[in-house]
């Protein structure tokens, strides 16, 4: 079992920044891949970014490339998402997720999820 706890969400104006954190505990063998997803009202949950084994490989959705940065303190079981130049379209509930094998952009392939942290960007 893996427990995930997100923090760092909030309300900012367009162009602002936030730093999200996800603390993982439990079975470290089940978190080779750590990922961030987001879901806005009326929309499907989508992959934002993922990181494998502390940064050996990373993935970013096209919509956030150049603005968001995922990083990981692997030894301390914590993953971060730096959100810069935020846009109103980034408004969503952001979820941390983990899976044992390689990373995937499909939420159906992730077994462990955090409770989510809200990011709201005003124009």
VONUKOL-354452 format. One line per 5 residues: for each residue x, y, z negated of N, C-alpha, C. Coordinates in steps of 0.2 Angstrom, whole numbers, plus 5000, padded with zeros to 4 digits. Atoms other than C-alpha are relative to their C-alpha. Layout:
% residues N
X:Y:Z:X:Y:Z:X:Y:Z ~ ...
END
This chain:
% residues 123
5004:4994:5000:5000:5000:5000:5004:5006:5000 ~ 4997:4993:4999:5005:5018:5004:4995:5005:4998 ~ 5004:4995:5001:4998:5033:4996:5003:5007:5002 ~ 4998:4994:4997:4999:5050:5005:4996:5006:4997 ~ 5003:4994:5002:4996:5067:4998:5002:5006:5003
4998:4994:4996:4996:5083:5009:4999:5006:4995 ~ 5001:4993:5003:4998:5101:5003:5003:5005:5004 ~ 4997:4994:4996:5002:5118:5010:4995:5003:5005 ~ 5005:4997:4995:4986:5122:5020:4998:5006:4997 ~ 5003:4993:5002:4978:5139:5019:4997:5003:5006
5003:4996:4995:4971:5153:5028:5005:5006:5002 ~ 4995:4995:4998:4982:5164:5039:4997:5004:5006 ~ 5002:4996:4994:4980:5177:5053:5004:4997:5006 ~ 4997:5002:4994:4985:5173:5071:5007:5002:5000 ~ 4993:4998:5000:5004:5173:5073:5004:4998:4993
4997:5001:5006:5007:5168:5055:5003:4993:5000 ~ 4997:5007:5001:5015:5152:5048:4998:4997:4994 ~ 5001:5004:5006:5012:5138:5036:5005:4994:5000 ~ 4996:5005:5000:5022:5124:5030:4996:4994:4996 ~ 5004:5006:5003:5013:5107:5026:5005:4995:4998
4996:5005:5003:5020:5094:5015:4996:4993:4999 ~ 5003:5007:5001:5016:5075:5014:5004:4996:4996 ~ 4996:5005:5005:5022:5065:4999:4997:4993:5000 ~ 5002:5007:5000:5022:5047:5001:5002:4996:4994 ~ 4998:5004:5006:5022:5034:4987:4998:4993:5002
5002:5007:4999:5021:5015:4986:5005:4996:5004 ~ 4996:5005:4996:5027:5002:4999:5004:5004:5006 ~ 4996:4996:4995:5041:5012:5009:5001:4996:5006 ~ 5000:5004:4994:5041:4997:5021:4994:5002:5005 ~ 5006:4999:4996:5024:5003:5028:5000:5007:5002
5000:4993:4998:5030:5021:5032:5006:5001:5005 ~ 4995:4998:4995:5043:5019:5046:4998:5006:5005 ~ 5003:4994:4996:5032:5031:5056:4996:5004:4995 ~ 5004:4996:5003:5025:5046:5048:4998:5005:5005 ~ 5003:4996:4995:5013:5057:5058:4995:5005:4997
5005:4995:5002:5002:5072:5057:4995:5000:5006 ~ 5005:4999:4995:4985:5073:5065:4996:5006:4998 ~ 5004:4995:5002:4972:5086:5065:4993:4999:5003 ~ 5007:5000:4998:4953:5087:5067:4996:5006:4999 ~ 5004:4994:5001:4942:5102:5070:4993:4997:5001
5007:5001:5000:4923:5102:5068:4998:4998:5007 ~ 5002:5002:4993:4915:5093:5083:5005:4997:5005 ~ 4995:5002:4996:4931:5087:5090:5003:4993:4997 ~ 4996:5007:5002:4941:5070:5090:5006:5002:4996 ~ 4994:4999:5003:4955:5068:5079:5006:4999:5005
4995:5000:4995:4971:5071:5088:5007:5000:4997 ~ 4993:5000:5002:4990:5068:5086:5003:5006:5001 ~ 4997:4994:5000:5000:5083:5082:5008:4999:5001 ~ 4993:5001:5000:5017:5077:5078:5002:4993:4996 ~ 4998:5006:5004:5026:5061:5072:5008:5000:5000
4993:5001:5001:5043:5056:5066:5002:4993:4998 ~ 4998:5007:5001:5052:5039:5065:5007:5000:4996 ~ 4994:5002:5003:5065:5034:5052:5004:5007:4998 ~ 4997:4994:5002:5069:5052:5046:5003:5004:5005 ~ 4999:4996:4995:5071:5059:5063:5004:4997:5006
4996:5004:4994:5079:5046:5075:4996:5002:5006 ~ 5004:4998:4995:5064:5051:5086:4994:5004:4998 ~ 5006:4995:5002:5050:5064:5086:4995:5000:5006 ~ 5005:4999:4995:5034:5067:5096:4996:5006:4998 ~ 5004:4994:5001:5024:5083:5098:4995:5000:5006
5005:4999:4995:5008:5086:5107:5002:5006:5004 ~ 4998:4994:4995:5010:5098:5122:4997:5007:4997 ~ 5003:4994:5002:4998:5111:5113:5004:5003:4994 ~ 4996:4997:5005:5011:5113:5099:5007:5000:5001 ~ 4992:5000:4998:5028:5111:5107:5002:5007:5000
4997:4994:5000:5039:5125:5103:4997:5004:4994 ~ 5003:4996:5006:5028:5131:5088:5000:4996:4994 ~ 5000:5005:5006:5027:5116:5076:5007:4996:5000 ~ 4994:5004:5001:5042:5107:5069:4999:4994:4995 ~ 5001:5005:5005:5041:5090:5060:5007:4998:4997
4993:5002:5003:5055:5085:5048:4998:4995:4994 ~ 5001:5005:5005:5057:5072:5035:5006:4999:4995 ~ 4995:5002:5005:5067:5069:5019:4998:4993:4998 ~ 5002:5007:5000:5067:5051:5021:5001:4997:4993 ~ 4998:5003:5007:5076:5047:5004:4994:5002:4995
5005:4998:5005:5063:5057:4995:4992:4999:5002 ~ 5007:5002:4997:5048:5050:5005:4995:5006:5001 ~ 5004:4994:4999:5042:5067:5010:5001:5002:5008 ~ 5000:4998:4993:5037:5073:5028:4997:5007:5000 ~ 5002:4993:5000:5035:5091:5032:4997:5002:5008
5002:4997:4994:5026:5101:5046:5000:5007:5000 ~ 5000:4992:4999:5031:5119:5050:4996:5002:5005 ~ 5004:4997:4995:5018:5128:5059:5001:5007:5001 ~ 4998:4993:4998:5024:5144:5067:4995:5003:5006 ~ 5004:4997:4995:5015:5156:5078:4993:4997:5001
5007:5004:5000:4998:5149:5073:4995:5004:5004 ~ 5006:4997:4996:4983:5152:5084:4993:4998:4998 ~ 5006:5002:5003:4965:5151:5080:4998:4993:5003 ~ 5001:5007:4997:4964:5135:5091:5003:4995:4995 ~ 4997:5005:5005:4975:5127:5077:4996:4999:4994
5004:5001:5005:4961:5128:5065:4997:4993:4999 ~ 5002:5007:5001:4958:5111:5058:5001:4997:4994 ~ 4998:5004:5006:4959:5098:5044:5006:4996:5003 ~ 4994:5003:4998:4977:5092:5045:5001:4994:4995 ~ 4999:5006:5003:4980:5074:5040:5007:4997:5001
4994:5004:4999:4996:5064:5036:4998:4993:5000 ~ 5001:5007:4999:4997:5046:5042:5006:4997:5000 ~ 4994:5004:5000:5009:5032:5041:4998:4993:5003 ~ 5001:5007:4998:5011:5015:5049:5007:4997:5000 ~ 4994:5004:5001:5024:5001:5048:5005:5000:5006
4995:5001:4994:5031:4999:5066:5001:5007:5003 ~ 4998:4994:4996:5035:5012:5079:4994:5005:5000 ~ 5005:4995:5000:5025:5028:5081:4995:4999:5005 ~ 5005:5000:4995:5009:5030:5090:4996:5006:5000 ~ 5004:4994:4999:4998:5044:5096:4992:4999:4998
5007:5002:5001:4982:5034:5092:4998:5000:4993 ~ 5001:5000:5008:4974:5037:5075:4997:4993:4998 ~ 5003:5007:5002:4966:5019:5076:5006:4996:4998 ~ 4994:5004:5001:4984:5012:5075:5003:5002:4993 ~ 4997:4998:5006:4987:5020:5058:4996:4997:4994
5004:5003:5006:4983:5011:5042:4999:5005:4994 ~ 5000:4996:5006:4987:5024:5029:4999:5008:5001 ~ 5002:4993:4999:4980:5042:5028:4999:5004:4993 ~ 5001:4996:5006:4980:5056:5016:4993:5003:5000 ~ 5007:4998:5000:4965:5066:5011:4999:5006:5004
5000:4994:4996:4969:5081:5022:5001:5006:4997 ~ 4999:4993:5002:4973:5099:5020:4998:5005:5005 ~ 5003:4996:4996:4964:5113:5028:5004:5006:5003 ~ 4997:4995:4997:4972:5125:5040:4995:5005:5004 ~ 5005:4995:4997:4962:5141:5045:5004:5006:5003
4996:4995:4997:4969:5153:5057:4994:5005:5003 ~ 5005:4994:4998:4959:5170:5060:5003:5004:5006 ~ 4997:4995:4994:4961:5181:5076:5000:5007:4997
END
